[in-house]
Amino acid sequence: MEQQRWDGDERGRGVGNAEPFVHGASELLDAMQAADWVAEQPELHLLPHLREACASLPLDIVDARTAADGVFEVELRWRGEGAGIGEIRATVFALVGSIAEVATYVRQREGRVFELATGILSRDSHFAPHGHTVRFSVGED
């Protein structure tokens, strides 16, 4: 076996591929590349939901601003006892759930940085297709 996929992996390979999900992921990728897909004013559309969610999570919003490229940059502080990355990731996913649309991509980057693209695709709503891009950075208390 070349490389373990997790501690205790004795098989070294999976049981299949993710082909059944490729079409849905491709729909989101196509939408993300459309001109002007990212909606304006995320501080009006997203921030109230994020604040409400943080009230029940061990996170505080330190700062939130829209970057020149439209990414909503949200700086968070972990409140309370130290946590492992698994607990932090689970908490960030709960926060993502407060603003997620019908199609969502989340990626953890270096350390405690999480990128989110979420939106409505053409056939998913009576609203016009649009989306949001968010970057969460989680600092320590």
One Martini backbone bead per residue (centre of mass of N, CA, C, O) as a GRO file, in nm:
protein
  141
    1MET     BB    1   0.097   0.037   0.024
    2GLU     BB    2   0.144   0.366  -0.024
    3GLN     BB    3  -0.110   0.523   0.133
    4GLN     BB    4  -0.279   0.627   0.382
    5ARG     BB    5  -0.612   0.764   0.446
    6TRP     BB    6  -0.598   0.653   0.744
    7ASP     BB    7  -0.603   0.538   1.039
    8GLY     BB    8  -0.593   0.191   0.968
    9ASP     BB    9  -0.549   0.156   0.672
   10GLU     BB   10  -0.564  -0.158   0.469
   11ARG     BB   11  -0.660  -0.110   0.164
   12GLY     BB   12  -0.590   0.175  -0.020
   13ARG     BB   13  -0.895   0.189  -0.123
   14GLY     BB   14  -1.187   0.219  -0.261
   15VAL     BB   15  -1.543   0.158  -0.383
   16GLY     BB   16  -1.539   0.424  -0.569
   17ASN     BB   17  -1.704   0.692  -0.710
   18ALA     BB   18  -1.853   1.034  -0.778
   19GLU     BB   19  -2.028   1.043  -1.041
   20PRO     BB   20  -2.327   1.111  -0.934
   21PHE     BB   21  -2.208   1.426  -0.852
   22VAL     BB   22  -2.090   1.583  -1.098
   23HIS     BB   23  -2.324   1.742  -1.218
   24GLY     BB   24  -2.386   1.921  -0.970
   25ALA     BB   25  -2.102   2.043  -0.944
   26SER     BB   26  -2.096   2.163  -1.232
   27GLU     BB   27  -2.327   2.362  -1.198
   28LEU     BB   28  -2.179   2.535  -0.992
   29LEU     BB   29  -1.929   2.599  -1.158
   30ASP     BB   30  -2.076   2.742  -1.386
   31ALA     BB   31  -2.205   2.965  -1.213
   32MET     BB   32  -1.937   3.083  -1.089
   33GLN     BB   33  -1.846   3.184  -1.398
   34ALA     BB   34  -2.051   3.390  -1.411
   35ALA     BB   35  -2.131   3.690  -1.468
   36ASP     BB   36  -2.239   3.841  -1.179
   37TRP     BB   37  -2.317   3.613  -0.959
   38VAL     BB   38  -2.225   3.780  -0.733
   39ALA     BB   39  -2.363   3.927  -0.479
   40GLU     BB   40  -2.450   4.201  -0.331
   41GLN     BB   41  -2.439   4.291  -0.007
   42PRO     BB   42  -2.361   4.074   0.232
   43GLU     BB   43  -2.411   4.250   0.488
   44LEU     BB   44  -2.729   4.229   0.442
   45HIS     BB   45  -2.777   3.910   0.367
   46LEU     BB   46  -2.568   3.755   0.583
   47LEU     BB   47  -2.490   3.881   0.862
   48PRO     BB   48  -2.749   3.835   1.031
   49HIS     BB   49  -2.725   3.522   1.021
   50LEU     BB   50  -2.446   3.500   1.149
   51ARG     BB   51  -2.510   3.636   1.416
   52GLU     BB   52  -2.733   3.442   1.504
   53ALA     BB   53  -2.556   3.185   1.500
   54CYS     BB   54  -2.329   3.282   1.702
   55ALA     BB   55  -2.510   3.286   1.962
   56SER     BB   56  -2.491   2.939   1.955
   57LEU     BB   57  -2.182   2.973   1.923
   58PRO     BB   58  -1.816   2.964   1.967
   59LEU     BB   59  -1.856   3.261   1.815
   60ASP     BB   60  -1.705   3.560   1.692
   61ILE     BB   61  -1.740   3.864   1.535
   62VAL     BB   62  -1.486   4.086   1.438
   63ASP     BB   63  -1.513   4.089   1.112
   64ALA     BB   64  -1.673   4.245   0.811
   65ARG     BB   65  -1.597   4.228   0.453
   66THR     BB   66  -1.571   4.349   0.125
   67ALA     BB   67  -1.402   4.268  -0.132
   68ALA     BB   68  -1.311   4.354  -0.450
   69ASP     BB   69  -1.403   4.045  -0.551
   70GLY     BB   70  -1.668   3.983  -0.338
   71VAL     BB   71  -1.555   3.874  -0.091
   72PHE     BB   72  -1.659   3.765   0.223
   73GLU     BB   73  -1.490   3.872   0.505
   74VAL     BB   74  -1.465   3.660   0.802
   75GLU     BB   75  -1.386   3.731   1.130
   76LEU     BB   76  -1.308   3.497   1.382
   77ARG     BB   77  -1.370   3.388   1.728
   78TRP     BB   78  -1.284   3.168   1.958
   79ARG     BB   79  -1.487   3.060   2.224
   80GLY     BB   80  -1.312   2.943   2.479
   81GLU     BB   81  -1.206   2.657   2.464
   82GLY     BB   82  -1.006   2.466   2.328
   83ALA     BB   83  -0.981   2.332   1.991
   84GLY     BB   84  -1.014   2.125   1.755
   85ILE     BB   85  -1.047   2.102   1.418
   86GLY     BB   86  -1.310   1.936   1.422
   87GLU     BB   87  -1.480   2.136   1.593
   88ILE     BB   88  -1.439   2.378   1.414
   89ARG     BB   89  -1.555   2.260   1.155
   90ALA     BB   90  -1.839   2.197   1.266
   91THR     BB   91  -1.903   2.493   1.337
   92VAL     BB   92  -1.869   2.614   1.055
   93PHE     BB   93  -2.092   2.438   0.928
   94ALA     BB   94  -2.317   2.565   1.096
   95LEU     BB   95  -2.271   2.848   0.981
   96VAL     BB   96  -2.315   2.778   0.687
   97GLY     BB   97  -2.617   2.686   0.729
   98SER     BB   98  -2.722   2.992   0.768
   99ILE     BB   99  -2.640   3.058   0.429
  100ALA     BB  100  -2.721   2.832   0.261
  101GLU     BB  101  -2.787   2.713  -0.035
  102VAL     BB  102  -2.855   2.466  -0.272
  103ALA     BB  103  -2.550   2.534  -0.352
  104THR     BB  104  -2.237   2.395  -0.209
  105TYR     BB  105  -1.904   2.508  -0.118
  106VAL     BB  106  -1.632   2.365   0.084
  107ARG     BB  107  -1.303   2.487   0.205
  108GLN     BB  108  -1.015   2.400   0.358
  109ARG     BB  109  -0.748   2.567   0.457
  110GLU     BB  110  -0.516   2.691   0.613
  111GLY     BB  111  -0.607   2.582   0.896
  112ARG     BB  112  -0.871   2.837   0.974
  113VAL     BB  113  -0.969   2.832   0.663
  114PHE     BB  114  -1.282   2.909   0.488
  115GLU     BB  115  -1.446   2.829   0.188
  116LEU     BB  116  -1.735   2.981   0.015
  117ALA     BB  117  -1.989   2.857  -0.212
  118THR     BB  118  -2.320   2.995  -0.273
  119GLY     BB  119  -2.638   2.902  -0.443
  120ILE     BB  120  -2.850   2.976  -0.716
  121LEU     BB  121  -2.990   2.812  -0.963
  122SER     BB  122  -3.189   2.830  -1.236
  123ARG     BB  123  -3.400   2.576  -1.124
  124ASP     BB  124  -3.429   2.638  -0.788
  125SER     BB  125  -3.593   2.918  -0.839
  126HIS     BB  126  -3.758   3.230  -0.858
  127PHE     BB  127  -3.488   3.328  -0.853
  128ALA     BB  128  -3.220   3.447  -0.962
  129PRO     BB  129  -2.921   3.370  -1.029
  130HIS     BB  130  -2.699   3.332  -0.741
  131GLY     BB  131  -2.428   3.437  -0.511
  132HIS     BB  132  -2.169   3.345  -0.269
  133THR     BB  133  -1.864   3.462  -0.113
  134VAL     BB  134  -1.667   3.310   0.154
  135ARG     BB  135  -1.431   3.396   0.424
  136PHE     BB  136  -1.319   3.211   0.695
  137SER     BB  137  -1.156   3.322   1.001
  138VAL     BB  138  -1.010   3.145   1.280
  139GLY     BB  139  -0.950   3.253   1.590
  140GLU     BB  140  -0.829   3.313   1.898
  141ASP     BB  141  -0.898   3.418   2.232
   0.00000   0.00000   0.00000
